[in-house]
Amino acid sequence: MREWDMNIVLYVLAILWIVVGTFLVLYTESTLGILKKLFFTDHFRWLAALPLIFGILLVVGAFFHKEMFWLVFVLGVLGILKGVFLIIGPSAQIKELVDWWFHKASERTIRLNGLISVILDTAILSSL
């Protein structure tokens, strides 16, 4: 894969997460409702595909993007670890974690998560 192709992938991932983070900050309740419809299911194992794919793309992209290598690499490794946890982790613990996020986490916690996403991905996007 060429460096130019990988930059496009990083642009798309960064913009996607900036949009999701912005919506979590500005429209917390409605965005959480949409995410709940998409991801709140009894079959958590298939959810592992998203963080695994994003994580692998970020790890590979880190080697093509030297300016922010460590940030992109660490975010990719965290995504891969999250995907692996969703695959091999105890179902009860995964269900409890997802239930906490969608039903028990405070609005401030969700907004903070969105803000962190916006900041990290803006840093990645600005260095491309």
Secondary structure by P-SEA (a helix, b strand, c coil): ccaaaaaaaaaaaaaaaaaaaaaaaacaaaaaaaaaaacccccccccaaaaaaaaaaaaaaaaacccaaaaaaaaaaaaaaaaaaaacccaaaaaaaaaaaaccccaaaaaaaaaaaaaaaaaaaaac
